[in-house]
Amino acid sequence: MPELPEVETTVAGLRPVLEGQRLTLVEPRRADLRWPIPIDLRQRMTGAVVTALGRRAKYGLVTTDRGDVMIFHLGMSGRWRIDPEVIEKHDHLLLETASGHRLVLNDPRRFGSLDIVRSGDLNSYKPFVLMGPEPLGDDFTGAYLKATTKGRKAPIKQLLLDQRIVAGLGNIYVCEALHMAGISPRLRGEAISKPRYDRLVAAIKQVLLAAIAAGGSSLRDFVQPDGELGYFAKDWRVYGREGQACDCGAPVRRRVDSGRSTFYCSQCQK
């Protein structure tokens, strides 16, 4: 599933061809993805000028001069394609701009979503209401994590995947950041000291920024809007490396927690 760096990379790829452009065609090519597509999406977006593109957690945001925000989620297999030669079976939203660009949202598994809200209502959009701070924002600090996890007996990996604690983190980058910080994924949140939380927050930010710079990690379906693959996977420290040697020489281990694979080094991470 595309995580925060993949969505950030997608938004960055869309920005040069969408920002400042008038949408001359907005065509949903089916009635639903994971949930129904708003029936007024076409009417509200056609003729509008895109004024900004952004991201909240794992959602992409397309803001227009009419005060609307189209919100997209890539689900497990979604991706945008720019100026495709052929419209494919799983291209479920078609956009055309006054400058002549064509963009399509492709989602074979249809676990993604499309929605539209007024910009003033963005913070009250249901998926956003209880979300924690952005991990790359100034509000996400070691002190914040220490206070938020006080008395929490759940494992730190589980807590970091809780969108109410921090928005947008996913399995790959949590595994990577915990290894970088030398913290066991099974350690209870309440047992982690403030200095270790400071190191963990720094590791999370470093891992995410490196992944964004590399264009994300290409897992199965994800590619950037221009068709390029993300190259951060070649720099994974532990994720997907079960049985291979950690930098310390010990083998990377894998366990399954709540249906997700956890990769870690029992020697480096305590």
HELIX and SHEET records of a PDB file:
HELIX    1   1 LEU A    4  LEU A   18  1                                  15    
HELIX    2   2 LEU A   41  MET A   45  1                                   5    
HELIX    3   3 SER A  119  SER A  124  5                                   6    
HELIX    4   4 LYS A  126  VAL A  129  1                                   4    
HELIX    5   5 GLY A  142  THR A  148  1                                   7    
HELIX    6   6 ILE A  156  LEU A  160  1                                   5    
HELIX    7   7 ASN A  171  ALA A  181  1                                  11    
HELIX    8   8 GLY A  189  ALA A  191  5                                   3    
HELIX    9   9 LYS A  194  ALA A  213  1                                  20    
HELIX   10  10 PHE A  232  ASP A  235  5                                   4    
SHEET    1   A 4 LEU A  23  PRO A  28  0                                        
SHEET    2   A 4 ASP A  91  THR A  97 -1                                        
SHEET    3   A 4 ARG A 102  ASN A 106 -1                                        
SHEET    4   A 4 ARG A  79  ILE A  82 -1                                        
SHEET    1   B 4 VAL A  50  ARG A  56  0                                        
SHEET    2   B 4 TYR A  59  THR A  64 -1                                        
SHEET    3   B 4 ASP A  68  HIS A  73 -1                                        
SHEET    4   B 4 SER A 113  ARG A 118 -1                                        
SHEET    1   C 2 ARG A 253  ASP A 257  0                                        
SHEET    2   C 2 ARG A 260  TYR A 264 -1                                        
END                                                                             
